[in-house]
Amino acid sequence: MIVQFLTESILSAVIAFLLAIGLVEAMLPSFNALAGANLSLRLADNTSVFLGLLGLVLLIGIVAGSYPAFYLSRLAPAAVLKGELKAGAQRSRLRQSLVVAQFALSILMIVATLVVFQQLDYVRHKQLGFNQDQLVVIDINHDDVQSNFLTIKNEFKRHAAVRGATVSSRVPGDWKYFRRIRAVREGQAETEAQQLYFNGIDEDFIGVYEIDLVQGRNFSRALATDSTAVILNETAARALFADSPVGQAIRVPAFNFTGQVIGVVRDFHFHSLHGKIEPMVMGFMPAGGRHAVHGIDYFSLRIAAENVQESIDFITKVHAQFDAINPIEYAFLNHWWIDLYTRDERLGRIFGIAAGLAILIACVGLFGLAAFMAEQRTKEIGVRKVLGASISSLVMLLSKDFTRFVLLGLLAATPLAYFVMNKWLQNFAYRIEIGWWVFLLAGVMAMLIALATVCTQAIKAALANPVESLRYE
């Protein structure tokens, strides 16, 4: 009998292994699309991995078959046939502990999913300090376009749907490298230089992007002195100056550049919310498109929401007049900002699927435990029905123990889930606080799913004919 139990267990494990390989092969393309990965199984090309997995499967089969092989084979057949087996306290606690662990994992994955999507909702709706809607960004790929940017910009603005046009070295959310410089106040030693980002812009950038000017004034092409003027964001102003920076000068030693500060803009995000807002200095772009520090790389056009394709066709036509070699490369800026959180969105979807699978596995375990416990209490249920117990009271009797499993799972999962997700949130400089309601909602969801699973078995046991369970008493 021992050999029979072990053989059946190992055979079941091998069949499950083969089915799992088939499922993985079938679902791998969907997972790759979801995770943005390029994974492949290819066990035939990796013999060592295949043999390792097969060895693990055999070990699982032996371990899983050991209990029935060495325990049940010792039992008296008469006791088995009469249903007189009683679960030992130790084995009962083990079964219950496994169910608690499964629900703890399920609650952990539910909390993770809720936190990820809550954070993503936060970053989507957080004010960035500029208006990203209806902004078309055009990459400049030709020197003729760069040197004639004023003419091209005016051509773009001839179309009624183009509400504003500007040029800049970089744009918020740009995938390209923002130039970093080291700058000091006029008269300050170079050893005290602060590291700042630099962006070359024209006089329309602040208006087109709808960035707030909090001190001083904007650039003006009518003023020759603005060729060396600069505008700081609030973080740069605080880093370089103790008081108002307007009217004072900064030096960029590496480029032999000195610029007078004419204004300060409110801080705006030019990178994703994973990082904090850093100091930025903006220099005025001359007519030739080449600043002493950095030239222009982009047009930014704010267009009307109506007839978008017609506006794009016009923009493409104007661009082709000045660059017949390179096809126009454009994108909507808000799409770039969405792409900044692609990895986080994929993680959220993976957590959601993992939560669903964890709940499914927990429910299977709970269903089996509920059936086992109902079977153990068959005679008790029969006696209670004979004495007049209602079906609803019997269902509550059988279900109440399982609420304890979910609560224990919630208690076990809460500190771990808080630690793990708080660690993940630290990847964002701007983030949500994990509220108590997240754990409550996860617990309620797990509880409802558990009760729905258990009640099916409880109702079945409560509806059973008591005569059958008490026939031989």
The 8 nearest C-alpha neighbors of each residue, nearest first, counted from 0:
[[1, 3, 2, 4, 72, 68, 5, 69],
 [2, 0, 68, 4, 3, 5, 69, 72],
 [1, 3, 5, 0, 4, 6, 68, 7],
 [2, 4, 0, 6, 1, 5, 7, 68],
 [5, 3, 68, 7, 1, 6, 2, 64],
 [4, 6, 64, 8, 2, 7, 3, 9],
 [7, 5, 3, 9, 8, 4, 2, 10],
 [6, 8, 10, 4, 5, 9, 11, 3],
 [7, 9, 64, 60, 5, 11, 10, 6],
 [10, 8, 60, 12, 6, 11, 7, 57],
 [9, 11, 7, 13, 12, 8, 6, 14],
 [10, 12, 8, 14, 9, 13, 7, 15],
 [11, 13, 9, 15, 60, 10, 14, 56],
 [14, 12, 16, 10, 15, 11, 9, 17],
 [13, 15, 17, 11, 16, 12, 10, 18],
 [14, 16, 18, 12, 13, 17, 19, 11],
 [17, 15, 13, 19, 14, 18, 12, 20],
 [16, 18, 20, 14, 19, 15, 13, 21],
 [17, 19, 15, 21, 20, 16, 14, 22],
 [20, 18, 16, 22, 17, 21, 15, 23],
 [21, 19, 23, 17, 18, 22, 24, 16],
 [20, 22, 18, 24, 19, 23, 25, 17],
 [23, 21, 19, 25, 24, 20, 26, 18],
 [24, 22, 20, 26, 25, 21, 27, 19],
 [23, 25, 21, 27, 22, 26, 20, 40],
 [24, 26, 22, 23, 27, 21, 28, 29],
 [25, 27, 23, 29, 24, 28, 22, 30],
 [26, 28, 30, 24, 29, 23, 25, 31],
 [29, 27, 31, 30, 26, 32, 25, 24],
 [30, 28, 32, 26, 27, 31, 33, 25],
 [29, 31, 33, 27, 32, 28, 34, 26],
 [32, 30, 36, 28, 34, 33, 35, 29],
 [31, 33, 29, 35, 30, 34, 28, 36],
 [32, 34, 30, 31, 35, 29, 345, 349],
 [35, 33, 31, 36, 345, 32, 30, 349],
 [34, 36, 32, 31, 33, 37, 345, 30],
 [37, 35, 31, 34, 38, 32, 30, 33],
 [38, 36, 31, 39, 35, 32, 28, 34],
 [37, 39, 36, 31, 40, 27, 28, 30],
 [38, 40, 41, 37, 27, 24, 28, 42],
 [39, 41, 42, 38, 24, 23, 27, 20],
 [42, 40, 43, 44, 39, 45, 24, 49],
 [43, 41, 45, 44, 49, 40, 46, 48],
 [42, 44, 41, 45, 46, 49, 40, 48],
 [45, 43, 42, 41, 46, 40, 49, 47],
 [46, 44, 42, 43, 47, 48, 49, 41],
 [45, 47, 49, 48, 50, 44, 43, 42],
 [46, 48, 50, 49, 45, 51, 52, 42],
 [49, 47, 51, 50, 46, 45, 52, 42],
 [48, 50, 46, 52, 51, 47, 42, 53],
 [51, 49, 53, 47, 52, 48, 54, 46],
 [50, 52, 48, 54, 49, 53, 47, 55],
 [53, 51, 55, 49, 54, 50, 48, 56],
 [52, 54, 50, 56, 55, 51, 49, 57],
 [53, 55, 51, 57, 52, 56, 50, 58],
 [54, 56, 52, 58, 53, 57, 59, 51],
 [57, 55, 53, 59, 54, 58, 12, 60],
 [58, 56, 60, 54, 59, 55, 9, 61],
 [57, 59, 55, 61, 60, 56, 62, 54],
 [60, 58, 56, 62, 57, 61, 63, 55],
 [59, 61, 9, 57, 8, 63, 12, 58],
 [60, 62, 58, 64, 59, 63, 65, 5],
 [61, 63, 59, 65, 64, 60, 58, 66],
 [64, 62, 60, 61, 65, 59, 66, 8],
 [65, 63, 5, 8, 61, 62, 66, 67],
 [64, 66, 68, 62, 63, 67, 69, 61],
 [65, 67, 68, 70, 64, 69, 63, 71],
 [68, 66, 71, 70, 69, 65, 64, 4],
 [69, 67, 1, 65, 4, 66, 72, 70],
 [68, 70, 66, 67, 72, 65, 71, 1],
 [71, 69, 67, 72, 66, 73, 68, 74],
 [70, 72, 67, 73, 74, 69, 68, 66],
 [71, 73, 70, 74, 69, 68, 0, 1],
 [74, 72, 71, 70, 75, 69, 68, 76],
 [75, 73, 71, 72, 76, 70, 79, 78],
 [74, 76, 78, 77, 79, 73, 72, 71],
 [77, 75, 79, 78, 80, 74, 81, 73],
 [78, 76, 80, 79, 75, 81, 82, 74],
 [79, 77, 81, 83, 76, 75, 80, 82],
 [78, 80, 76, 82, 77, 81, 83, 84],
 [79, 81, 77, 82, 78, 76, 83, 75],
 [80, 82, 78, 83, 79, 77, 84, 76],
 [83, 81, 79, 80, 84, 78, 85, 77],
 [82, 84, 78, 81, 79, 85, 80, 77],
 [85, 83, 82, 79, 78, 86, 81, 375],
 [86, 84, 87, 83, 375, 82, 88, 91],
 [85, 87, 91, 88, 90, 84, 89, 375],
 [86, 88, 90, 89, 91, 85, 92, 84],
 [87, 89, 91, 90, 92, 86, 93, 85],
 [88, 90, 92, 91, 87, 93, 86, 94],
 [91, 89, 93, 87, 92, 88, 94, 86],
 [90, 92, 88, 94, 93, 89, 87, 86],
 [91, 93, 95, 89, 90, 94, 96, 88],
 [92, 94, 90, 96, 91, 95, 97, 89],
 [95, 93, 91, 97, 96, 92, 90, 98],
 [94, 96, 92, 98, 97, 93, 99, 91],
 [97, 95, 99, 93, 98, 94, 92, 100],
 [96, 98, 100, 94, 95, 99, 101, 93],
 [97, 99, 101, 95, 100, 96, 102, 364],
 [100, 98, 408, 96, 102, 404, 97, 101],
 [101, 99, 103, 97, 98, 102, 96, 104],
 [102, 100, 98, 361, 104, 103, 99, 97],
 [101, 103, 105, 99, 408, 104, 100, 361],
 [102, 104, 408, 412, 100, 106, 105, 101],
 [105, 103, 107, 101, 102, 106, 100, 108],
 [106, 104, 102, 357, 108, 358, 107, 103],
 [105, 107, 109, 103, 108, 104, 441, 102],
 [106, 108, 104, 110, 416, 105, 109, 412],
 [107, 109, 354, 111, 105, 106, 110, 350],
 [110, 108, 106, 112, 111, 107, 354, 441],
 [109, 111, 113, 107, 108, 112, 441, 106],
 [112, 110, 108, 114, 109, 113, 115, 107],
 [111, 113, 109, 115, 350, 351, 110, 114],
 [112, 114, 110, 116, 111, 115, 117, 109],
 [113, 115, 117, 111, 112, 116, 118, 110],
 [116, 114, 118, 112, 117, 347, 113, 111],
 [115, 117, 119, 118, 113, 114, 120, 347],
 [116, 118, 114, 120, 115, 119, 113, 121],
 [119, 117, 121, 115, 120, 116, 114, 431],
 [120, 118, 116, 122, 121, 117, 123, 115],
 [119, 121, 117, 123, 118, 122, 116, 124],
 [120, 122, 118, 119, 124, 123, 125, 117],
 [123, 121, 119, 125, 124, 120, 118, 272],
 [124, 122, 120, 121, 125, 119, 337, 126],
 [123, 125, 121, 122, 120, 126, 127, 119],
 [126, 124, 122, 121, 123, 127, 120, 128],
 [125, 127, 128, 124, 129, 122, 130, 123],
 [128, 126, 268, 129, 267, 125, 130, 269],
 [127, 129, 267, 126, 210, 268, 266, 130],
 [130, 128, 210, 209, 127, 208, 131, 267],
 [129, 131, 208, 132, 209, 128, 127, 210],
 [132, 130, 333, 134, 332, 129, 133, 208],
 [131, 133, 134, 130, 333, 332, 331, 301],
 [134, 132, 301, 302, 135, 131, 304, 303],
 [133, 135, 301, 132, 300, 332, 331, 131],
 [134, 136, 331, 300, 299, 330, 332, 301],
 [135, 137, 299, 330, 329, 298, 331, 332],
 [138, 136, 329, 298, 297, 328, 299, 139],
 [137, 139, 297, 328, 296, 140, 329, 136],
 [140, 138, 296, 297, 141, 137, 144, 145],
 [139, 141, 138, 325, 142, 144, 296, 145],
 [142, 140, 144, 143, 139, 145, 322, 325],
 [141, 143, 145, 144, 146, 140, 139, 147],
 [144, 142, 146, 145, 141, 147, 321, 322],
 [145, 143, 147, 142, 141, 146, 148, 321],
 [144, 146, 142, 148, 143, 288, 147, 141],
 [145, 147, 287, 143, 288, 144, 148, 142],
 [148, 146, 144, 145, 150, 149, 143, 151],
 [147, 149, 151, 145, 150, 146, 144, 152],
 [150, 148, 152, 151, 147, 153, 286, 146],
 [151, 149, 153, 152, 148, 147, 154, 155],
 [152, 150, 154, 148, 153, 149, 155, 147],
 [151, 153, 149, 155, 154, 150, 148, 164],
 [152, 154, 156, 150, 151, 155, 149, 157],
 [155, 153, 151, 157, 152, 156, 150, 317],
 [154, 156, 152, 153, 157, 158, 151, 314],
 [155, 157, 153, 158, 154, 161, 152, 163],
 [158, 156, 154, 155, 159, 153, 161, 160],
 [159, 157, 156, 160, 161, 155, 310, 313],
 [158, 160, 161, 157, 162, 156, 303, 302],
 [161, 159, 303, 302, 158, 162, 310, 305],
 [162, 160, 302, 159, 156, 158, 163, 301],
 [161, 163, 301, 302, 160, 303, 156, 159],
 [162, 164, 301, 161, 207, 300, 156, 165],
 [165, 163, 300, 299, 152, 301, 156, 207],
 [164, 166, 204, 299, 203, 298, 201, 300],
 [167, 165, 298, 297, 200, 201, 299, 295],
 [168, 166, 200, 295, 199, 169, 297, 296],
 [167, 169, 295, 296, 199, 198, 294, 297],
 [170, 168, 167, 198, 173, 296, 297, 177],
 [169, 171, 173, 172, 167, 168, 269, 297],
 [172, 170, 269, 173, 270, 268, 169, 332],
 [171, 173, 270, 269, 336, 170, 335, 174],
 [174, 172, 170, 175, 171, 169, 270, 335],
 [173, 175, 172, 176, 335, 177, 339, 270],
 [176, 174, 173, 177, 169, 172, 170, 178],
 [175, 177, 178, 174, 173, 169, 179, 196],
 [178, 176, 179, 175, 196, 169, 197, 198],
 [177, 179, 197, 196, 176, 180, 198, 293],
 [180, 178, 196, 195, 197, 177, 194, 181],
 [179, 181, 195, 194, 196, 182, 197, 178],
 [180, 182, 194, 193, 192, 251, 195, 179],
 [181, 183, 251, 192, 193, 250, 180, 249],
 [184, 182, 192, 250, 249, 187, 193, 185],
 [185, 183, 249, 187, 248, 186, 250, 239],
 [184, 186, 249, 248, 187, 250, 183, 247],
 [185, 187, 184, 188, 183, 249, 250, 248],
 [186, 188, 184, 185, 183, 189, 191, 192],
 [189, 187, 190, 191, 186, 183, 192, 184],
 [190, 188, 192, 191, 183, 187, 252, 182],
 [189, 191, 188, 192, 187, 183, 193, 181],
 [192, 190, 189, 188, 193, 183, 187, 182],
 [193, 191, 183, 182, 189, 181, 190, 194],
 [194, 192, 181, 182, 183, 195, 191, 239],
 [193, 195, 181, 180, 182, 192, 179, 196],
 [196, 194, 278, 279, 180, 179, 181, 193],
 [195, 197, 179, 279, 178, 180, 278, 280],
 [198, 196, 280, 178, 279, 281, 179, 195],
 [199, 197, 281, 168, 169, 200, 282, 280],
 [198, 200, 282, 168, 167, 281, 284, 283],
 [201, 199, 167, 284, 283, 166, 204, 282],
 [200, 202, 284, 283, 203, 204, 166, 165],
 [201, 203, 218, 219, 204, 217, 200, 220],
 [204, 202, 165, 206, 201, 205, 207, 164],
 [205, 203, 165, 207, 206, 201, 202, 208],
 [206, 204, 210, 208, 207, 203, 209, 202],
 [205, 207, 209, 203, 208, 204, 210, 202],
 [206, 208, 204, 209, 163, 205, 203, 164],
 [207, 209, 205, 206, 129, 210, 130, 204],
 [210, 208, 206, 129, 207, 205, 130, 211],
 [211, 209, 129, 205, 208, 128, 212, 206],
 [212, 210, 265, 264, 213, 209, 205, 128],
 [211, 213, 264, 214, 263, 265, 210, 262],
 [212, 214, 264, 263, 265, 211, 215, 262],
 [215, 213, 263, 262, 212, 216, 264, 245],
 [214, 216, 262, 261, 245, 263, 213, 217],
 [215, 217, 262, 261, 214, 218, 212, 263],
 [216, 218, 262, 219, 202, 215, 261, 212],
 [219, 217, 202, 225, 220, 283, 216, 201],
 [220, 218, 221, 222, 202, 217, 225, 223],
 [219, 221, 222, 218, 202, 223, 225, 226],
 [222, 220, 219, 223, 225, 218, 224, 226],
 [221, 223, 224, 220, 225, 219, 226, 218],
 [222, 224, 225, 226, 221, 220, 219, 227],
 [225, 223, 226, 222, 227, 228, 221, 259],
 [226, 224, 228, 227, 223, 222, 218, 219],
 [227, 225, 224, 228, 283, 223, 285, 284],
 [226, 228, 258, 225, 224, 229, 259, 257],
 [229, 227, 225, 259, 258, 226, 260, 261],
 [230, 228, 282, 260, 281, 258, 259, 261],
 [229, 231, 262, 281, 263, 260, 280, 261],
 [232, 230, 280, 263, 235, 279, 236, 281],
 [231, 233, 264, 263, 235, 266, 234, 279],
 [234, 232, 236, 266, 235, 265, 237, 264],
 [233, 235, 278, 237, 236, 232, 238, 277],
 [236, 234, 278, 238, 232, 237, 233, 279],
 [235, 237, 233, 239, 234, 238, 240, 231],
 [238, 236, 234, 235, 240, 239, 233, 241],
 [237, 239, 235, 236, 240, 234, 193, 278],
 [240, 238, 236, 237, 235, 184, 183, 241],
 [241, 239, 242, 237, 236, 244, 238, 243],
 [240, 242, 237, 239, 243, 238, 244, 236],
 [243, 241, 240, 244, 237, 236, 245, 239],
 [242, 244, 245, 240, 241, 236, 246, 247],
 [245, 243, 247, 240, 242, 246, 236, 260],
 [246, 244, 260, 261, 247, 243, 262, 215],
 [245, 247, 260, 261, 244, 259, 248, 243],
 [246, 248, 244, 245, 260, 259, 249, 185],
 [249, 247, 259, 185, 258, 260, 184, 246],
 [248, 250, 184, 185, 183, 258, 257, 259],
 [249, 251, 257, 183, 182, 256, 252, 185],
 [250, 252, 182, 256, 253, 254, 255, 181],
 [251, 253, 255, 254, 250, 256, 182, 181],
 [254, 252, 251, 255, 181, 256, 180, 182],
 [255, 253, 256, 252, 251, 292, 291, 250],
 [256, 254, 252, 253, 251, 257, 250, 291],
 [255, 257, 251, 254, 250, 252, 258, 291],
 [258, 256, 250, 249, 251, 248, 255, 227],
 [259, 257, 227, 228, 248, 249, 229, 260],
 [258, 260, 248, 228, 247, 229, 261, 246],
 [259, 261, 229, 245, 246, 247, 230, 248],
 [262, 260, 245, 215, 230, 246, 216, 229],
 [263, 261, 215, 230, 216, 214, 245, 260],
 [262, 264, 231, 214, 232, 230, 213, 212],
 [265, 263, 212, 232, 213, 211, 233, 266],
 [264, 266, 211, 233, 232, 213, 212, 267],
 [265, 267, 232, 233, 264, 128, 234, 268],
 [268, 266, 128, 127, 265, 269, 129, 276],
 [267, 269, 127, 270, 276, 128, 171, 266],
 [268, 270, 171, 172, 267, 271, 170, 276],
 [271, 269, 172, 268, 171, 272, 274, 173],
 [272, 270, 273, 274, 339, 172, 269, 268],
 [271, 273, 274, 429, 427, 428, 270, 275],
 [427, 274, 272, 428, 271, 426, 429, 275],
 [275, 273, 428, 272, 427, 271, 276, 270],
 [274, 276, 428, 277, 272, 273, 429, 268],
 [277, 275, 268, 274, 278, 267, 266, 234],
 [276, 278, 275, 234, 279, 195, 235, 196],
 [279, 277, 235, 234, 195, 196, 232, 276],
 [280, 278, 196, 195, 232, 235, 197, 231],
 [279, 281, 231, 197, 230, 196, 198, 229],
 [282, 280, 198, 230, 229, 199, 197, 231],
 [281, 283, 229, 199, 200, 228, 284, 198],
 [284, 282, 200, 201, 199, 226, 285, 228],
 [283, 285, 201, 200, 290, 199, 288, 282],
 [286, 284, 287, 288, 283, 226, 290, 289],
 [285, 287, 288, 284, 149, 146, 148, 147],
 [288, 286, 146, 285, 289, 147, 145, 148],
 [287, 289, 146, 286, 145, 285, 294, 295],
 [290, 288, 294, 287, 293, 285, 291, 284],
 [289, 291, 293, 294, 292, 284, 285, 288],
 [290, 292, 293, 289, 254, 256, 294, 255],
 [293, 291, 290, 254, 294, 199, 197, 256],
 [292, 294, 290, 291, 199, 289, 168, 295],
 [295, 293, 289, 290, 288, 168, 296, 199],
 [296, 294, 168, 167, 288, 297, 166, 199],
 [295, 297, 168, 139, 138, 167, 169, 294],
 [298, 296, 138, 137, 139, 167, 166, 295],
 [297, 299, 166, 137, 165, 136, 300, 167],
 [300, 298, 136, 165, 135, 164, 166, 297],
 [301, 299, 164, 135, 134, 163, 302, 136],
 [300, 302, 134, 163, 162, 133, 161, 135],
 [303, 301, 161, 160, 162, 133, 300, 134],
 [302, 304, 160, 305, 161, 162, 133, 301],
 [303, 305, 307, 302, 133, 306, 160, 132],
 [304, 306, 303, 307, 160, 302, 308, 310],
 [307, 305, 309, 308, 310, 304, 303, 160],
 [306, 308, 310, 309, 305, 304, 311, 303],
 [309, 307, 311, 310, 306, 312, 313, 305],
 [308, 310, 312, 306, 307, 311, 313, 314],
 [309, 311, 307, 313, 308, 312, 314, 160],
 [312, 310, 308, 314, 313, 309, 315, 307],
 [313, 311, 315, 309, 310, 314, 308, 316],
 [312, 314, 316, 310, 311, 315, 317, 309],
 [315, 313, 311, 317, 316, 312, 318, 310],
 [316, 314, 312, 318, 313, 317, 311, 319],
 [315, 317, 313, 319, 314, 318, 312, 320],
 [318, 316, 314, 320, 319, 315, 313, 154],
 [317, 319, 315, 320, 316, 321, 322, 314],
 [320, 318, 322, 323, 316, 321, 317, 315],
 [319, 321, 317, 318, 322, 323, 316, 315],
 [322, 320, 319, 318, 144, 323, 143, 317],
 [323, 321, 319, 324, 320, 325, 318, 141],
 [322, 324, 319, 325, 321, 320, 326, 318],
 [325, 323, 322, 326, 319, 141, 321, 140],
 [324, 326, 323, 322, 327, 140, 141, 319],
 [327, 325, 328, 324, 323, 319, 322, 315],
 [326, 328, 329, 315, 325, 318, 137, 319],
 [329, 327, 138, 137, 326, 330, 139, 136],
 [328, 330, 137, 136, 138, 327, 135, 331],
 [329, 331, 136, 135, 332, 137, 328, 334],
 [330, 332, 135, 334, 333, 134, 136, 133],
 [331, 333, 335, 334, 134, 131, 330, 135],
 [332, 334, 336, 335, 131, 331, 132, 337],
 [335, 333, 337, 332, 336, 331, 338, 330],
 [336, 334, 338, 332, 333, 337, 172, 339],
 [335, 337, 333, 339, 334, 338, 172, 332],
 [336, 338, 334, 335, 339, 340, 333, 341],
 [337, 339, 335, 341, 340, 336, 334, 342],
 [338, 340, 336, 337, 341, 271, 335, 172],
 [339, 341, 343, 338, 342, 337, 344, 336],
 [342, 340, 338, 344, 343, 339, 345, 337],
 [343, 341, 345, 344, 340, 346, 339, 34],
 [342, 344, 346, 340, 345, 341, 347, 115],
 [345, 343, 347, 341, 346, 342, 340, 348],
 [346, 344, 342, 348, 347, 343, 34, 349],
 [345, 347, 343, 349, 344, 348, 350, 342],
 [346, 348, 344, 350, 345, 349, 115, 112],
 [347, 349, 351, 345, 350, 346, 352, 344],
 [348, 350, 346, 352, 351, 347, 353, 345],
 [351, 349, 353, 347, 112, 348, 352, 354],
 [350, 352, 348, 354, 349, 112, 353, 347],
 [351, 353, 355, 349, 354, 350, 356, 348],
 [352, 354, 350, 356, 355, 351, 357, 349],
 [355, 353, 108, 357, 351, 352, 356, 109],
 [354, 356, 352, 358, 353, 357, 359, 351],
 [357, 355, 359, 353, 358, 354, 360, 352],
 [358, 356, 105, 354, 360, 359, 355, 353],
 [357, 359, 361, 355, 105, 356, 360, 362],
 [358, 360, 356, 362, 357, 361, 355, 363],
 [361, 359, 363, 357, 362, 358, 356, 364],
 [362, 360, 358, 101, 364, 359, 363, 102],
 [361, 363, 365, 359, 364, 360, 366, 358],
 [364, 362, 366, 360, 365, 361, 359, 367],
 [365, 363, 361, 367, 362, 366, 368, 98],
 [364, 366, 362, 368, 367, 363, 369, 361],
 [367, 365, 363, 369, 364, 368, 362, 452],
 [368, 366, 370, 364, 365, 369, 371, 363],
 [367, 369, 371, 365, 370, 366, 372, 364],
 [370, 368, 366, 372, 371, 367, 365, 453],
 [369, 371, 373, 367, 368, 372, 456, 374],
 [370, 372, 368, 374, 369, 373, 367, 375],
 [373, 371, 375, 369, 374, 370, 368, 376],
 [374, 372, 370, 376, 375, 371, 369, 377],
 [373, 375, 371, 377, 372, 376, 370, 460],
 [376, 374, 372, 373, 377, 371, 85, 378],
 [377, 375, 379, 373, 374, 378, 380, 372],
 [378, 376, 374, 380, 379, 375, 373, 468],
 [379, 377, 381, 380, 468, 376, 382, 469],
 [380, 378, 376, 382, 381, 377, 383, 375],
 [379, 381, 383, 377, 378, 382, 376, 384],
 [380, 382, 465, 378, 384, 379, 383, 468],
 [381, 383, 385, 379, 384, 380, 378, 386],
 [382, 384, 386, 380, 388, 385, 381, 379],
 [385, 383, 388, 387, 381, 386, 382, 380],
 [384, 386, 382, 387, 383, 381, 465, 388],
 [385, 387, 383, 384, 388, 382, 381, 389],
 [388, 386, 384, 385, 389, 383, 382, 390],
 [389, 387, 384, 383, 386, 392, 390, 393],
 [390, 388, 392, 391, 387, 393, 384, 461],
 [389, 391, 393, 392, 461, 394, 388, 462],
 [392, 390, 394, 393, 389, 395, 458, 461],
 [393, 391, 395, 389, 394, 390, 396, 388],
 [394, 392, 396, 390, 395, 391, 461, 397],
 [393, 395, 391, 457, 397, 396, 392, 458],
 [396, 394, 398, 392, 393, 397, 399, 391],
 [397, 395, 393, 394, 398, 399, 392, 400],
 [396, 398, 394, 395, 457, 399, 393, 400],
 [399, 397, 395, 401, 400, 396, 394, 453],
 [398, 400, 401, 402, 395, 396, 397, 403],
 [401, 399, 403, 402, 398, 397, 404, 396],
 [402, 400, 404, 403, 399, 398, 405, 449],
 [401, 403, 405, 404, 399, 400, 406, 446],
 [402, 404, 406, 401, 405, 400, 407, 399],
 [405, 403, 401, 407, 99, 402, 406, 408],
 [404, 406, 408, 402, 407, 403, 409, 446],
 [407, 405, 409, 403, 408, 404, 410, 402],
 [406, 408, 410, 404, 409, 405, 403, 411],
 [407, 409, 103, 405, 99, 411, 102, 406],
 [408, 410, 406, 412, 407, 411, 103, 413],
 [411, 409, 407, 408, 413, 412, 406, 414],
 [410, 412, 408, 409, 413, 103, 407, 414],
 [411, 413, 103, 409, 415, 107, 410, 416],
 [412, 414, 416, 415, 410, 411, 409, 417],
 [415, 413, 417, 416, 412, 418, 411, 410],
 [414, 416, 418, 412, 417, 413, 419, 411],
 [417, 415, 413, 419, 107, 418, 414, 412],
 [416, 418, 414, 420, 415, 419, 421, 413],
 [417, 419, 415, 421, 416, 420, 414, 422],
 [420, 418, 422, 416, 421, 417, 415, 423],
 [421, 419, 423, 422, 417, 418, 416, 424],
 [420, 422, 424, 418, 423, 419, 417, 425],
 [421, 423, 419, 420, 425, 424, 418, 426],
 [424, 422, 420, 425, 421, 426, 419, 427],
 [425, 423, 421, 426, 422, 427, 420, 430],
 [424, 426, 427, 422, 423, 421, 428, 430],
 [427, 425, 424, 273, 423, 428, 422, 274],
 [273, 428, 426, 425, 429, 424, 430, 272],
 [427, 429, 274, 273, 275, 272, 430, 426],
 [430, 428, 427, 272, 273, 275, 431, 274],
 [431, 429, 427, 428, 424, 118, 432, 121],
 [430, 432, 118, 433, 121, 429, 117, 424],
 [431, 433, 434, 430, 421, 424, 118, 114],
 [432, 434, 431, 435, 114, 437, 421, 417],
 [435, 433, 436, 437, 432, 438, 431, 114],
 [434, 436, 437, 438, 439, 433, 440, 432],
 [435, 437, 439, 434, 438, 440, 441, 433],
 [438, 436, 440, 435, 439, 434, 441, 110],
 [437, 439, 441, 436, 440, 435, 442, 110],
 [438, 440, 436, 442, 441, 437, 443, 435],
 [439, 441, 443, 437, 442, 438, 436, 444],
 [442, 440, 438, 444, 439, 443, 106, 109],
 [441, 443, 439, 445, 440, 444, 446, 438],
 [444, 442, 446, 440, 445, 441, 447, 439],
 [445, 443, 441, 447, 446, 442, 440, 448],
 [444, 446, 442, 448, 443, 447, 449, 441],
 [445, 447, 443, 449, 444, 448, 442, 450],
 [448, 446, 450, 444, 449, 445, 451, 443],
 [447, 449, 451, 445, 446, 450, 444, 452],
 [450, 448, 446, 452, 447, 451, 445, 453],
 [449, 451, 453, 447, 452, 448, 454, 446],
 [450, 452, 448, 454, 449, 453, 447, 455],
 [453, 451, 449, 450, 454, 455, 366, 448],
 [454, 452, 450, 455, 456, 451, 369, 449],
 [453, 455, 457, 451, 456, 452, 450, 458],
 [454, 456, 458, 453, 457, 452, 459, 451],
 [455, 457, 459, 454, 453, 458, 370, 460],
 [456, 458, 454, 394, 460, 459, 455, 397],
 [459, 457, 461, 455, 460, 456, 454, 394],
 [458, 460, 456, 462, 457, 461, 455, 463],
 [459, 461, 457, 463, 458, 462, 456, 373],
 [462, 460, 458, 459, 463, 390, 393, 457],
 [461, 463, 459, 460, 458, 464, 390, 457],
 [464, 462, 460, 461, 465, 459, 467, 381],
 [463, 465, 466, 467, 462, 468, 381, 461],
 [466, 464, 381, 468, 467, 463, 469, 384],
 [467, 465, 469, 464, 468, 470, 381, 463],
 [468, 466, 465, 470, 469, 464, 463, 381],
 [467, 469, 465, 378, 466, 470, 381, 377],
 [470, 468, 466, 472, 467, 471, 465, 378],
 [471, 469, 467, 466, 472, 468, 465, 378],
 [472, 470, 469, 468, 467, 466, 81, 378],
 [471, 469, 470, 468, 378, 466, 467, 382]]
